[in-house]
Amino acid sequence: MNATNDTLMNIRDDLVVSLDYTLKVDGAVIDRSENGEPIQFIQGQGHVIPGLERQLYGMTIGESKLLVIPPAEGYGVVDDNAYANIPRSQFPSDIPLELGVALQLRDQRGEVLNATIEEINQEAVRLNFNHPLAGKELIFTVKVVDLREATQEEMDHGHVHHPDDEDEDWDGEEEEDE
């Protein structure tokens, strides 16, 4: 094996990483790679949370690790300013006003905001705009399945291309052969 191949075997920026993972929060499994299909992302491009990306550097194909990601390097610490009390009268009748319901709202600029109903009283509904995993320590069990150089096209587009992507048009729908 030459030096070029050796550098391809360690996770570094601009490599496509194929990763099997299980994510636990508060002792419960909340996410994992599905059906033996690893996630794929370009290392160093911010496609995964900062703490996970940072701790993957240097790992090799076949290597497994238990990674503990503190809140600040995961989905952030809880922001006490990310709450809002909205008058009940501003909620359409078709929105279920129940604790834990996730909502997508738009701000004045049309940006989508995700919120969770945290409290309900006679006058108002308290919404939490923090990420659901904010303030949580994340425990990842990971295994590096494969590593390869990202293609120039992947770097230009900012994401991993898969072999079956060739048959898809710009909006992700498959083209039909006639």
DRENMI-720050 format. One record per residue (C-alpha): x, y, z. Coordinates in steps of 0.001 Angstrom, whole numbers. Example, Ala and Ser with C-alpha at 12.3 -4.5 7.8 and 13.67 -1.06 7.14 Angstrom:
<pts>
<pt><X>12300</X><Y>-4500</Y><Z>7800</Z></pt>
<pt><X>13670</X><Y>-1060</Y><Z>7140</Z></pt>
</pts>
This chain:
<pts>
<pt><X>0</X><Y>0</Y><Z>0</Z></pt>
<pt><X>1385</X><Y>3417</Y><Z>-915</Z></pt>
<pt><X>1052</X><Y>6677</Y><Z>1006</Z></pt>
<pt><X>-1868</X><Y>7814</Y><Z>-1150</Z></pt>
<pt><X>-3864</X><Y>4726</Y><Z>-240</Z></pt>
<pt><X>-2926</X><Y>5100</Y><Z>3439</Z></pt>
<pt><X>-4337</X><Y>8635</Y><Z>3544</Z></pt>
<pt><X>-7568</X><Y>7408</Y><Z>1954</Z></pt>
<pt><X>-7979</X><Y>4945</Y><Z>4796</Z></pt>
<pt><X>-8246</X><Y>7616</Y><Z>7529</Z></pt>
<pt><X>-11208</X><Y>9951</Y><Z>7809</Z></pt>
<pt><X>-10243</X><Y>13455</Y><Z>6714</Z></pt>
<pt><X>-11939</X><Y>16384</Y><Z>5028</Z></pt>
<pt><X>-13518</X><Y>15842</Y><Z>1606</Z></pt>
<pt><X>-13857</X><Y>12068</Y><Z>1956</Z></pt>
<pt><X>-17224</X><Y>10396</Y><Z>1574</Z></pt>
<pt><X>-17795</X><Y>8541</Y><Z>4835</Z></pt>
<pt><X>-20168</X><Y>5554</Y><Z>4973</Z></pt>
<pt><X>-21107</X><Y>5086</Y><Z>8619</Z></pt>
<pt><X>-23256</X><Y>2625</Y><Z>10528</Z></pt>
<pt><X>-24488</X><Y>4189</Y><Z>13745</Z></pt>
<pt><X>-26810</X><Y>3895</Y><Z>16693</Z></pt>
<pt><X>-27767</X><Y>7009</Y><Z>18648</Z></pt>
<pt><X>-28843</X><Y>6816</Y><Z>22282</Z></pt>
<pt><X>-30199</X><Y>9646</Y><Z>24398</Z></pt>
<pt><X>-30973</X><Y>9144</Y><Z>28078</Z></pt>
<pt><X>-30269</X><Y>5415</Y><Z>27626</Z></pt>
<pt><X>-32853</X><Y>4919</Y><Z>24860</Z></pt>
<pt><X>-32086</X><Y>4219</Y><Z>21193</Z></pt>
<pt><X>-33630</X><Y>7083</Y><Z>19235</Z></pt>
<pt><X>-32035</X><Y>6603</Y><Z>15807</Z></pt>
<pt><X>-29873</X><Y>4191</Y><Z>13835</Z></pt>
<pt><X>-28776</X><Y>3488</Y><Z>10304</Z></pt>
<pt><X>-31619</X><Y>1630</Y><Z>8608</Z></pt>
<pt><X>-31617</X><Y>-1916</Y><Z>7212</Z></pt>
<pt><X>-27847</X><Y>-2206</Y><Z>7097</Z></pt>
<pt><X>-27673</X><Y>931</Y><Z>4939</Z></pt>
<pt><X>-25034</X><Y>3274</Y><Z>6359</Z></pt>
<pt><X>-25452</X><Y>7031</Y><Z>6201</Z></pt>
<pt><X>-23113</X><Y>8760</Y><Z>3779</Z></pt>
<pt><X>-21786</X><Y>12291</Y><Z>3991</Z></pt>
<pt><X>-18798</X><Y>14369</Y><Z>2957</Z></pt>
<pt><X>-16505</X><Y>14858</Y><Z>5958</Z></pt>
<pt><X>-15674</X><Y>18449</Y><Z>6868</Z></pt>
<pt><X>-18706</X><Y>19947</Y><Z>5124</Z></pt>
<pt><X>-20950</X><Y>20273</Y><Z>8190</Z></pt>
<pt><X>-23359</X><Y>17555</Y><Z>7060</Z></pt>
<pt><X>-23410</X><Y>15994</Y><Z>10521</Z></pt>
<pt><X>-23376</X><Y>17606</Y><Z>13963</Z></pt>
<pt><X>-20021</X><Y>19224</Y><Z>14835</Z></pt>
<pt><X>-19080</X><Y>16909</Y><Z>17718</Z></pt>
<pt><X>-19678</X><Y>13765</Y><Z>15673</Z></pt>
<pt><X>-17734</X><Y>15110</Y><Z>12715</Z></pt>
<pt><X>-14822</X><Y>16171</Y><Z>14950</Z></pt>
<pt><X>-14576</X><Y>12795</Y><Z>16684</Z></pt>
<pt><X>-14617</X><Y>10841</Y><Z>13404</Z></pt>
<pt><X>-11347</X><Y>12335</Y><Z>12127</Z></pt>
<pt><X>-8627</X><Y>9693</Y><Z>11819</Z></pt>
<pt><X>-10909</X><Y>6656</Y><Z>12036</Z></pt>
<pt><X>-10341</X><Y>3861</Y><Z>9525</Z></pt>
<pt><X>-12534</X><Y>1454</Y><Z>7574</Z></pt>
<pt><X>-13854</X><Y>-1222</Y><Z>9920</Z></pt>
<pt><X>-13107</X><Y>790</Y><Z>13066</Z></pt>
<pt><X>-15847</X><Y>1101</Y><Z>15692</Z></pt>
<pt><X>-16091</X><Y>3617</Y><Z>18526</Z></pt>
<pt><X>-18389</X><Y>4829</Y><Z>21247</Z></pt>
<pt><X>-18610</X><Y>8610</Y><Z>20930</Z></pt>
<pt><X>-20053</X><Y>10904</Y><Z>23590</Z></pt>
<pt><X>-21170</X><Y>14250</Y><Z>22192</Z></pt>
<pt><X>-21883</X><Y>17038</Y><Z>24702</Z></pt>
<pt><X>-24912</X><Y>19272</Y><Z>24029</Z></pt>
<pt><X>-22831</X><Y>22228</Y><Z>22833</Z></pt>
<pt><X>-21321</X><Y>20041</Y><Z>20063</Z></pt>
<pt><X>-24604</X><Y>18348</Y><Z>19209</Z></pt>
<pt><X>-27906</X><Y>20190</Y><Z>18920</Z></pt>
<pt><X>-26915</X><Y>22978</Y><Z>21257</Z></pt>
<pt><X>-27677</X><Y>23893</Y><Z>24813</Z></pt>
<pt><X>-31217</X><Y>24860</Y><Z>25744</Z></pt>
<pt><X>-31769</X><Y>28509</Y><Z>24820</Z></pt>
<pt><X>-34014</X><Y>30141</Y><Z>27421</Z></pt>
<pt><X>-34940</X><Y>32780</Y><Z>24831</Z></pt>
<pt><X>-36291</X><Y>30180</Y><Z>22380</Z></pt>
<pt><X>-39753</X><Y>30084</Y><Z>23960</Z></pt>
<pt><X>-42843</X><Y>32063</Y><Z>23079</Z></pt>
<pt><X>-46280</X><Y>32424</Y><Z>24607</Z></pt>
<pt><X>-48849</X><Y>32647</Y><Z>21817</Z></pt>
<pt><X>-52491</X><Y>33531</Y><Z>22529</Z></pt>
<pt><X>-54762</X><Y>30517</Y><Z>22038</Z></pt>
<pt><X>-56943</X><Y>32599</Y><Z>19731</Z></pt>
<pt><X>-54111</X><Y>32685</Y><Z>17166</Z></pt>
<pt><X>-54242</X><Y>28901</Y><Z>16660</Z></pt>
<pt><X>-56556</X><Y>27560</Y><Z>13958</Z></pt>
<pt><X>-59107</X><Y>25046</Y><Z>15231</Z></pt>
<pt><X>-57550</X><Y>22217</Y><Z>13191</Z></pt>
<pt><X>-54290</X><Y>22337</Y><Z>15186</Z></pt>
<pt><X>-54429</X><Y>19938</Y><Z>18129</Z></pt>
<pt><X>-53461</X><Y>21857</Y><Z>21232</Z></pt>
<pt><X>-51783</X><Y>19013</Y><Z>23118</Z></pt>
<pt><X>-48508</X><Y>18823</Y><Z>24990</Z></pt>
<pt><X>-45644</X><Y>17547</Y><Z>22848</Z></pt>
<pt><X>-47276</X><Y>18283</Y><Z>19487</Z></pt>
<pt><X>-44641</X><Y>19355</Y><Z>16938</Z></pt>
<pt><X>-45555</X><Y>22338</Y><Z>14765</Z></pt>
<pt><X>-44069</X><Y>24025</Y><Z>11732</Z></pt>
<pt><X>-44700</X><Y>27760</Y><Z>11673</Z></pt>
<pt><X>-43575</X><Y>30578</Y><Z>9415</Z></pt>
<pt><X>-42081</X><Y>33813</Y><Z>10672</Z></pt>
<pt><X>-42647</X><Y>37260</Y><Z>9117</Z></pt>
<pt><X>-40003</X><Y>36518</Y><Z>6458</Z></pt>
<pt><X>-41629</X><Y>33207</Y><Z>5503</Z></pt>
<pt><X>-38901</X><Y>31104</Y><Z>7153</Z></pt>
<pt><X>-40061</X><Y>27761</Y><Z>8550</Z></pt>
<pt><X>-39683</X><Y>27421</Y><Z>12317</Z></pt>
<pt><X>-40093</X><Y>24142</Y><Z>14189</Z></pt>
<pt><X>-41673</X><Y>24270</Y><Z>17623</Z></pt>
<pt><X>-43139</X><Y>21939</Y><Z>20212</Z></pt>
<pt><X>-46100</X><Y>22703</Y><Z>22438</Z></pt>
<pt><X>-44664</X><Y>22780</Y><Z>25934</Z></pt>
<pt><X>-47473</X><Y>24245</Y><Z>28039</Z></pt>
<pt><X>-51134</X><Y>25116</Y><Z>27572</Z></pt>
<pt><X>-53310</X><Y>27315</Y><Z>29743</Z></pt>
<pt><X>-56609</X><Y>29195</Y><Z>29310</Z></pt>
<pt><X>-55021</X><Y>32209</Y><Z>27625</Z></pt>
<pt><X>-51887</X><Y>31017</Y><Z>25834</Z></pt>
<pt><X>-49840</X><Y>28184</Y><Z>24412</Z></pt>
<pt><X>-46133</X><Y>28083</Y><Z>25292</Z></pt>
<pt><X>-44006</X><Y>27009</Y><Z>22313</Z></pt>
<pt><X>-40454</X><Y>25707</Y><Z>22568</Z></pt>
<pt><X>-38335</X><Y>26533</Y><Z>19504</Z></pt>
<pt><X>-35241</X><Y>24648</Y><Z>20743</Z></pt>
<pt><X>-34267</X><Y>21522</Y><Z>18820</Z></pt>
<pt><X>-35844</X><Y>18492</Y><Z>20553</Z></pt>
<pt><X>-32331</X><Y>17217</Y><Z>21365</Z></pt>
<pt><X>-31004</X><Y>20556</Y><Z>22657</Z></pt>
<pt><X>-29397</X><Y>20116</Y><Z>26039</Z></pt>
<pt><X>-29007</X><Y>16361</Y><Z>25581</Z></pt>
<pt><X>-25809</X><Y>14334</Y><Z>25673</Z></pt>
<pt><X>-25692</X><Y>12142</Y><Z>22556</Z></pt>
<pt><X>-24147</X><Y>8673</Y><Z>22689</Z></pt>
<pt><X>-23205</X><Y>7329</Y><Z>19260</Z></pt>
<pt><X>-21941</X><Y>3837</Y><Z>18555</Z></pt>
<pt><X>-20360</X><Y>4095</Y><Z>15108</Z></pt>
<pt><X>-18594</X><Y>1837</Y><Z>12627</Z></pt>
<pt><X>-16835</X><Y>3143</Y><Z>9535</Z></pt>
<pt><X>-18080</X><Y>999</Y><Z>6643</Z></pt>
<pt><X>-16319</X><Y>2689</Y><Z>3744</Z></pt>
<pt><X>-14289</X><Y>5744</Y><Z>2780</Z></pt>
<pt><X>-13661</X><Y>7240</Y><Z>-643</Z></pt>
<pt><X>-12661</X><Y>10539</Y><Z>-2199</Z></pt>
<pt><X>-15628</X><Y>12787</Y><Z>-2958</Z></pt>
<pt><X>-15946</X><Y>13457</Y><Z>-6673</Z></pt>
<pt><X>-15610</X><Y>17007</Y><Z>-7953</Z></pt>
<pt><X>-19316</X><Y>16917</Y><Z>-8812</Z></pt>
<pt><X>-20181</X><Y>15911</Y><Z>-5219</Z></pt>
<pt><X>-18010</X><Y>18726</Y><Z>-3883</Z></pt>
<pt><X>-19620</X><Y>21211</Y><Z>-6293</Z></pt>
<pt><X>-23135</X><Y>20064</Y><Z>-5327</Z></pt>
<pt><X>-22319</X><Y>19779</Y><Z>-1622</Z></pt>
<pt><X>-23678</X><Y>16276</Y><Z>-1115</Z></pt>
<pt><X>-22988</X><Y>12606</Y><Z>-1814</Z></pt>
<pt><X>-24247</X><Y>11171</Y><Z>-5089</Z></pt>
<pt><X>-25449</X><Y>7587</Y><Z>-5210</Z></pt>
<pt><X>-25222</X><Y>5263</Y><Z>-8231</Z></pt>
<pt><X>-28982</X><Y>5464</Y><Z>-8853</Z></pt>
<pt><X>-28913</X><Y>9295</Y><Z>-8808</Z></pt>
<pt><X>-28016</X><Y>9280</Y><Z>-12533</Z></pt>
<pt><X>-31592</X><Y>8380</Y><Z>-13427</Z></pt>
<pt><X>-33117</X><Y>11259</Y><Z>-11497</Z></pt>
<pt><X>-33858</X><Y>14731</Y><Z>-12769</Z></pt>
<pt><X>-33203</X><Y>17995</Y><Z>-10911</Z></pt>
<pt><X>-36133</X><Y>17690</Y><Z>-8498</Z></pt>
<pt><X>-35316</X><Y>14133</Y><Z>-7418</Z></pt>
<pt><X>-38105</X><Y>12425</Y><Z>-9342</Z></pt>
<pt><X>-37135</X><Y>9511</Y><Z>-11519</Z></pt>
<pt><X>-37250</X><Y>10083</Y><Z>-15234</Z></pt>
<pt><X>-39325</X><Y>7653</Y><Z>-17202</Z></pt>
<pt><X>-37815</X><Y>5812</Y><Z>-20141</Z></pt>
<pt><X>-40095</X><Y>5811</Y><Z>-23158</Z></pt>
</pts>
